[in-house]
Amino acid sequence: MHKSLLTFKDWSPESLQSLLELALDIKQNPQKYSQTLAGKSIVGLFEKPSLRTRVSFDIGVNKLGGHMVYVDSQGEPLKNRENPVDVGANVACWADGIVARVFEHSTLLDLDNGANIPVINALCDLYHPCQALADYLGIYETLGNVKGSTLAYVGDGNNVTNSLLITGILLGCHQVVVTPPGFEINAKMRDLVEKMAKKHHVDVIFATNIKELKKADVIYTDTWISMGDKTPLARIKERFAPYQVNQALMTQAGARFVMHCQPAHRDLEITGDLMDSEQSLLMLQAENRMHAQNAIMAHLIGKIEL
């Protein structure tokens, strides 16, 4: 039994595959898990605004028989008001779990250090594990297997990229990451990913030239402008325009499906016609956020063994 979920990097492939299968079972057989969190209360600590994360967690907790309390820090870091270690210790006096969407990974570490209850990373600057699990659940359903498939991420190297790489490698999915020069994942993360890939016999390719994307089952992209980024749009377009995910890129890579974690900017990082096409898995990803997160909570808080 894992205590918290801040990142999947320390999980075993077997445990992660079992969690993926639990998510699918929860999706297919919701009544079987309707009392998994009966009598349990989950506190959502949100430093950053959210649509999919907040709604999917709130409704998901309810579907598992539990209760969620939402705490909005008004866009300010928790640490500006109170030490996150103390926040975690206080919340643990009343609640059975913490879901935290924060600016900095260090805040999660502090919350986890202070609390004796599970802490779930609902997004930080380094990782987005709930999103990654939901995404691979969609690939699992669509392709029939994650292992042996190839996912190509195109765009800004960020927290989503990091979690897609880590989670995908553990599930046996080959990875291609194509980013504009200067927007790669950081060197420390790349070193970790390459060591993991070697250990688990998964191919990982990093590139900055979009023409190097030759083969992928699925192409994945994210917004070019992160929430709160003040970089002028004209400058962003200048750097990222060649990396737009469109039908020509899908054809170039022989990709069957496209993914985007949303919010998406139509006809910027991805074309609107591709978003609305039969190749789009965007709504499946959004739907699966709840099922993936419910599997995480069922395991960590509901004590379901993997």
N, C-alpha and C positions, 0 to 999 in steps of 0.2 A: 504494500500500500504506500503510495506516494503522499507526502504531507501537503505540499503545495504545488502549483504549476506556474512557475515564472518563465520557464523556457523548456523545450523538449530535449535540449542538448545532452542531458544526463540520463535520458530514458534508453531502454533497450529496444531494439527493433521488435521483439516479441511483445513487449508491453504496449508499444505504440500501435501495432497491428491489432492487438486485442481491444484497445480503446477505440480504434476506427470501427471495428466490428460491433462494439457495444453501441456506438453512435447510430449505426445502421439499424440495429435491432430496436433501439428506442424510437427511431423514425418509423419503422414498420409496425411496431407493436406498442404504441403509446400507453395503452391501458395497463400493460404489464408493469409499468414504472410509475403509475399515477400516484403512488404513496411513498415513493423512494425518499422524498424529503419531507414527509409528513411531520409536523411539529418543529421543523427547522426554519430558522430565519437567516437570510443572507443580506449583508449590507453591501451596497454598491457605492464605492467611493470614486467619484468622477471629477478629475481635474479638467478634463477636456470634454467639449460637447460631443454628442453622439446621437445617431438615429438607430442604425442597425444593432449596435452593441447594446444600447440601453433597452430597446424594445424586446430584442430576442432573449436577453437575460431575464427581464422582468416576467414576460409571458412564459418562458421556459421554466423558471422556478415554480410558477403557479401550476404548470402542467405536471410537475413532479410532486405536487402536493405541499410545497413550501410557501414561504412569504418573503418578499424582498422589500428592503427599505433603501430608497435612493437618496444619496447625499451628494449634493452639487456644491463644489467649492468655488463656483462663480468664475471659473477660468483661472483661478489662482492656485499655485502649488500648495499642497497641504502644509509643507514645512514653513510657509510664511505665517501660518497661524499657530501650529503646534508641531512638535517633533513627531514624525511619522511612527517612530518606535512607540511613543506614548499613545498615539491614535490606535495602533494595532492592539496594544494591551487593553485599552478601554473597550474597544469594539468587541474584543474576545470575551469580555465579561457578560455580554448579552447575546451575541450572535454565534452562529455555527460555521460561518464562512464569510470571507471578504472577496468581493470582485472589485478590482481597482484598475481604472483607466487613467494613466498618469503621464507626466511629461518625461520623467527620468527613471531609468531602471533602478537607481539607488533608492528611490522612494519605496519600491516594491520590496527591496531587500530589508529596508528598515521596518516596514509593516510586518513582514514575515518574521523578523527578529523579535518584534514586540508581541506578536500574537501567537497563541498556542492553538490556533484554528487554521484551516487551510486558507491560503491566499491565492487567488487566480488572477493572472495577468490578462487584463482585457485590452491592453495596448500600452506600450511604453516606447521610448526612443530607439530601443534596440530590437525588440521582439513583438510579434503579434501571433502568439501560438494558437489562439482560438480561431482566428481567421485561417491559418494554415491547415488546421485539422478539418475545418469545414470545406476548404478547397479540395483537399485530397479525398474527402468523403464523396464529393461530386465526381472526381476523376474515377474513383473506385466504382461508383454506380454506373458511370457512363462508358468506361472502357472495360469494365469487368475485373480489372486488377490495376494496382498502382505499380507494383514491381515490374521492372522492365520497360515501362513507358518513359517518354521524354517530355519534360516540361521546359519551355523556354520563357524566361522572364525578360521583358524588354522595357527599358525606361530607367527611372531613377533608382539607384541602389539604396534601399531603406530598410526599415524594420520588417516590412512585409517580405522583402527579398530574403532577409536573413532567416526568417522563420520558414519560408517555403523551402529554402536550401536545407536547413537542418532537418525538418520534418520529412521532406522528400527523400533525403539520403537514407534516413532510418527505415523508410518504407520501401527502399529499393528503386526509387525513381531517378533516372538520369536527369542531369540539370544543365541548362545552357543559360547564361546570364549575359545580356548585351546592354551595356550602358554607355551614354556619352562620356567622353574623356572628362575626368574630374568629378564624375557622379557615381563612381564605383562604390561597392561596399568597402568598409574600412579594412585596412591590412590585417588587423588582429582577427577580425571575423573571417576573412578569406583564408587565413592560415588554419583556423579551427575547422572550417568547412572542408578544406582540402585534406586535412588529416582524417576527418570523419569519412570522407569519400573513399580514401585509400583503405581504411579499415573495413568498410562495408562493401567494397568492390562496386562502387557506383561511379560512373563517368561524370565529371564536372568540367565545363568549359566556360571560361570568362573571356569576353571580347568587348571591343568598343566599336568595331566596324559592323554595321547592320548586315552587310553582305556576307558575313561569316555565319549567319543563321541559315543553315542548310537543311536541317531536319528536326522536326518536333511533332509530337502528337497534339500538344496543346500549347498555345501562346498566351501568356499572362502579362497584363500590364497594370499599372497603377497611375494615379494622378501625377502629373509632372510638378504640381505645386502643392506642397504639404500644407496642412492646416496652419494658418498663422504666418506662413512665409510671405514676406513683403517684396520679394524680387519682382520687378516689373514683368508683366506678361510678355511683352515684346522680346525681352532678353531670353526668357524661358523658351519661347517659340523658336528663336534663332538657334538655340543649342539642341532642342529636342525634336524639331520638325522631321528630320530623317528617321526618327524612331517611332513615328506614329504607327499604331497597329491598324492595318487596313487589309482589304481583300488581296492586294498585291503581295503583301508580306505573308499572308496566310498561304498563298499559292507558292511563293518562294520556298517556304519551309515545309510544304506539304502537310500543313496542320489541319486537323479535322475540327478542332474546337478552340474557342477563345474564352478567356476569363479576365475578370476585373473585379477587385474587391469593393469598389465603389466607396465614396461618391465618384461618379465618372463625369468628365467634361466632354460632352458629345462633340465629335469632329475636332478634338484637340489631341489627346493621347490615343483615342480610339474613335473610329468613324461610327456615326449613328446607325448606318445601315448594317454594320457588322454587329453592333449591340443588339439589334432587333432581328437578326438572322437566326436561322435554325442551328447555326454553329455556336451561338452564344450560350454560355453556361452561367451567365451573370445572376439570373434569378434563382437558379439552383444553388449557387453559392450563398446567396442571401438567405434562402430557406434553410440551408444546412447549418447556418450559424447557430440556430437554436438547438438543433439536434446534437451537433458537436459539443457545444457548451454544456448541454444536459448530460452528455456522457462524462464529461470532465467532473461535473458536480456530483453525478451519481457515484463515481469512483471515489472522489476525494472526501465528499461530505456524506453521501449515502452509504459509504463503505462497501460498495460493490467491488468484489475482487476481479482482477483482470486475468 
